[in-house]
Amino acid sequence: MKTIYIIIFLFIVSTALNAQRNYSQGYIITNDNDSIHGLIDFRTDKMNHEFCRFKKAEKAEEELFYPGDIKRYKFVNEGKYYISHEIEINGIFRNVFLEYLLQGMMNLYYYIDPATDQDYYFFQNTDGRMIAITKKPDRIEDLKIKSDQKYKGVISYLFGAYPGVIKDVNKISFDRKYMIEITKEYHDQVCTSGESCIIFENDYRKQFIKFEFSAYAGMQYSSYSFQEEKNLSESMKSLYPVIGGQINVSNPRWSRWFSLQVDLSLSGLKGKNDYIVGTYRYGKYEFDAMMATGRLGLKYTIPVNNKFRTTIEGGVSCIKLFNTSSTLYTEDRVSGDIVYTQIQEDYILPQSSYLGFNAAVGLNYLTGNEKYFFGRIQYEQCEENNGRGNIKVFQIKIGYTF
């Protein structure tokens, strides 16, 4: 049954991912040099190199542009700028959207080859000639790590005649920050008009990772069962308050509505069970414990309207019990009279660690600036590694994301 749930969940995830959109303010420049402002789907670098998904307004029809269909497009808030251009890689010419990093006496562009996932930087001088550099992945040869250093020779060839551009050949780095810095330094030395170059992505360290922090409180209904203890096999139920917090990490360029979720909550667990053996023995078992639960999983948010969002959550759970205590009270009877009583402290304590899964549905109410109140209904089931104990949890909680 668990396998079926996993298959269904993965199917929902893959289907939803294919339908993701992450529209942001931007504009396109047509082949007739007309600028049209609207919304552009802000996705990964690799996807942005292949096409531009555009619409003039929130409810307008989507338009899909490939390299050559338009000249350029730009994201206003993110600073990402793409230009349609023909490039050559391994002797093959192709039309792509290059990311425009710097405009000056030497233009700088960036591209990811979708076939190999290799990064390329293209340097274009004032006569339009383009020179590409790339770096192949490191490889192990004779038990040593071999790194591709050919790009350093090309960089030295391009900028070596200009003092101060390359301060140390050994420190030439194949990354966006370094490429922008040396191209800017070259422009500052060569440009005689005193005009500054234009860096389109001002914060090249920005990773576009989004963090959300939440706190919640509610009630937790739990049941605990000893799977292999004859007299204590029945579920022992308890109701406790629960408090907790969540961190959600997402990359809107990959998916606006999916996020990785880390959850930690604190509650309690207790149980009581009476049993009778024949006509001569009566027993009563009680235990009490604090319960900390860590969860790792995915959250999928489904927009309903401008104020409400529904959510689906699921993942793995780890429960830790601590401050555990138990008592077993027994009576032996003969002809209905109590002839012997015994109290055993810490008798058959529940184990401390449990692993399992959780699933939840919820509703968000947006208050503005990506903050919202939320409610969740969650089910959780965890077992000991040896299968002796089983914990089932049902939570109702409300919280706030800030």
N, C-alpha and C positions, 0 to 999 in steps of 0.2 A: 504493500500500500504506500509506503514512504517513497518507493521508486516512482510510482505513478505521480505523486505530488511533485517530485523533483522535475520530472519530464514536463508536466503541465507548466510549472513555474518557469523553466528554461524556455519553453515555447512562447510564453507571454513576454518574457524579457526580450527575446530575439525579434519578435514581431513588433514590439513597441520601439525598439531601437531603430528599426528601419523607418519608422514614422516620425522620428525626432526632428524638431526644428528649433533653432535658436536665433531668432531674428533680432537684429540690432540696427541702429540708425546708420545709414550710409548713403552712397550715391554711386551711380554708374556714369561713365562717359562713353557715348555711342561712337560709332565709326564716323559720324557726321559732326563729332565734337560737341554734341549737346549733353549737358549735365542733367541727369534726372535723379532727384532725391527720393528716398523711400526707405525700405527695410531690406537688409541682406542677411541671409542665413550664415551665422558666424560659426564655422566648424573647424576641424583640425587643419593644420597646415597642408597636409597631403590632399585633403578634399578641396581646400580653397585653391590649390594649384590646378585642379581639374575642371571646376565649373563654378558658376556664380548663380545662386538661387535668389531671385529678387522679386519684390512686389512693391507697388507704389504706396500702398497703405495697408493697415492691419487686416482689413477684410477684403483686400483686392486679390485678384487672381495671381498665382505664382507664375513667374517667368524664369526659364532656365537658359542661361547663356554659357556657351563654351568659348575657349580661346579663339579669337577671330570674329566672334559675333559682336563683341564690344571691344573698345580699346582698353579701358581700365575700370576698376572699381575700388572703392575705399570705404573702410569702416570709420565712422566719425569718432566714437568714444575710445575704441581700442587702438587707433592709430595704424592699423594694418592697411597696406596699400598694394594693390596687385595690378600688373600691366600685362597685356597680351603680347607675347613675343615668340619668335621662332628661335629655338636653341638646337644645338647639336650635342648629342651624348653618344659616345662609341660609334661615331660615323653615321648615326641616324638622326635625321632632322624631325622635329616635332613642334607643334604649336602648344604653348602652355601659358598659364598665368604665373608669371614670376612675381615673387614678393619684392617690392621696391623698398630697399632699406635706406639708401642714401643717394641723393642727387647732388652732383657737383662736377668738378673737373674730371672726376672718375666716378661713374655711377656704379652702385653696388646692388646686386640682386641675390635672392636666395630661392632655392628649389629643392624639393625632395623627389627623387625618382621613385614612382610607385612600384616599379618592378623589383627594385633592389633595396629600397629604403635608405639609399645613400644620400647624404647631404651634398649639395653643390652651391658654391658661391660663384657668381659671374661678375667680372669686372669689365666695364665698358668705358673706353676712353672717348675723347671728344670727336674722333672720326667714326665712331660707331662700332669699332672692332671690339669683340667680346672674347675674354679669356676665362675659361672655367677651371676651378680647382675642386678637388674632392679628396676624401680620405677613406680608404678601404678599412674594413674592420680589422682589429688586431687579430693575429693568428699565433698559434704555438708551433715553434719549429726548433727541434733539438732541445726540447724541454725549456725553451726560452720564449718569452713573449716578443714577437716581432710586430713593430708598428710601422704603418705606411707613413713615410716622411717626404714623399715626392712633392707635396703641396708647398713645403717650405722653400724648395728651389724655385717654384713658380713665383711665390711671393717675393723672394729675393730679387728675381729678375725684374718684376714689375716696379718695385719700390727701392731697390738697392742703391740707385743713383741719387736718392734724395736723403740727405743726412737727417737723422732724427726720426724718420718714419719707422725704420726697423732698428731698434736699439740693441737687440741681441737676437741673432738667428736662432739660437737654441730655445728661446722663449716664444717663438712664433706659435700661436695657439689656433687650433681649428675650431673656433667658436664665433658666435655672432658678435659678441662684445668686442673681441679683438679685431675682427674684420671691419667693423664700423670705425673703430678708433684709428686704424692705420689709413683707411680711406679718407677720413676727415683730416688727418695730419697731412696727407698728400695734397688735398685740396687747399689747405691753408698755406702751403709752401708754393704751390703752382699758380693759384689764382692771383692775377695782378690787379684786378678791379677792387679787391677787398670785400667782395661779396661772399657771404657765408654759405656753406653748403646746407642742404635740407636733410635732416634725419627724420624719416617718416615714423619709425618706431622709437620714440624717445626712451622708453623704458624697456630695453631689450632683455632685462632679467625677469620681466613679468611673465608668470606662468599661467595666468588666468584660472587659478584654482580657487574655488569658493568654499568657505567654511561656514557652517551654521551651528550655533550652540543653543541647546534647549534644556529646560528644567521642567520636571513634572511631579505630580503627586496623585495618589488615588488609593484604591482598595485592591487587595489581592486575595483571591480565594484559592486555597491549595489543598491537595490531597497527597498523602504519603502512604506507600504500601511496602511492606516487607514481602518480597516475592517468595522467599524460601523459609520463612518462619511460620510454623504450623499454627500456633495460637495467635499470632499477630499479623496474619495475612490480610485482614480487612483494611480498606482505606481509612486513614485517619485524617479528618478534615479540619481546616482552620481558616480564619478570616483575619487579615492583618492590614494595617496601612502600608503603603509603599511610597518611597521617594526615589528619584533618580535623575539622571542627566544623559544627554545625547550629544554626540558630535557627528555632523554629516559633512562629508567631503565630496565635492562634485567638480566636474570640469564641463562647464556649459558648452564648450566647443565640441565635446564628444556627445554629451547628452544633457539637455536642460532639465529633464524630469527625473533622471536616475541619479542616485547618490549612494556612496558607501556609508554605512551607518554603524557607529560604535555606541553601545548603550551600557550603562552601569546603574543598577538599582539596588536598594537595600530594603529588606523587609524581615519578617519573621516566619517561623514555621513551628507548629506544635501539633500534637495529636494525643488522643486518648482512646483506649480500646479495652472493653471488658470481655472476659471469656470464662467459660465454665468447662471443667474437665469431669465428665461423668456426673456423679452426685456428691462428690467429696471435696472438690477443689474449685475455688473461685479466684480469679486473678484480674488485676487492673493494671494496665501499662500506660504510662504517660511520658511524653518527652517534650522538650522545648529547645529551640535553637534560633539563632539569628541567621539570616540568609542573604548572601551577596550574589548577584547574578550579573555576569558579563555576556554581552551579545554582540555578534559581528554579522552583518548582513547587508542587504540592499533595500532601499526604499524607492518606490516608484510613485510619483505624484501625477494625478490626472486632473487637469484644469476643468472646472465646471463653469465658472463665470469669473467676473472680475474680483469677487470676494471669497469664493469658496474653492477649495481643492480637496479631492479625495485622495487617499493614500493606501498603498499596499506595501507591507513590509514582510520580510522573512529572512531567516538565516540560522546560524548555529548558536547554541547557548551553552554556557558553563556556569554551574551553580556550586557555590562553596558554602557549607554550613560551619558555623563557629559558635563558641559559647554554648555548646550542646550539653544538655543534662537529661537524665531520664530516671524514672522510678518504677519498680515493679512491686506491687503489693499483692501478696497471696494469702489465702485463708484455706486451711484444711478443716473439714467438718465431718463429724460423725453423728448420724441421726439428727441432723439439723443443728447441732451444737458446734460452735467454733472451738476447736481444740488446739489450733496452732496458727500463728500469724507470722509473716516475715515481710520485711521491707528491704529491697535491694536497690541501692543507688547506682546510677549509671549502668543499668542493665541493658545490653544490646543497643548501644548507641548507634544512631544512623551514621553511615559513612560521610566523609566530609566533601567528596567531589562527585559531580554528576555532569554528564554531557548529553546534549540532545538538540532539539530544534525549536524554533518559534515561528509564529505567523501572526500578523496583525492587520487590521483595517482601521482607517481613521478618517477624520475630517479636519481640514484647516480653515480658519477664518482669518483672512488677511486684514491687518490693521494699518498697512502702509510701510514703505521702505523695506520690503521683504521681511517684515516681522509679522508674526501671526500667533493666534491661540490655536490649540489643537486638542482633539479628543481621540483616544485610541482604545480599541478592544483587542486584547492579545491573548493567544493561547500558547502554552509552552509545555513541553514534555521532555524530561531528562531521566537518565538511568545511571546507576553505578556501572563501573566497568565489568564487575562480576555478575551483574544482573540481579543482585539481592534486593536493591531498593529502587523505587520508582516515584518520581515527583511529577505531578501534573498541576499546572498553574493557570489560572484565568484572571486577567487583570483588566480593570477599567481605570483609566487615568486621564487627567487633563493637564495641559502644560502650556508653556510659552516659548517661542523661538525668538531670540534677540540677536 
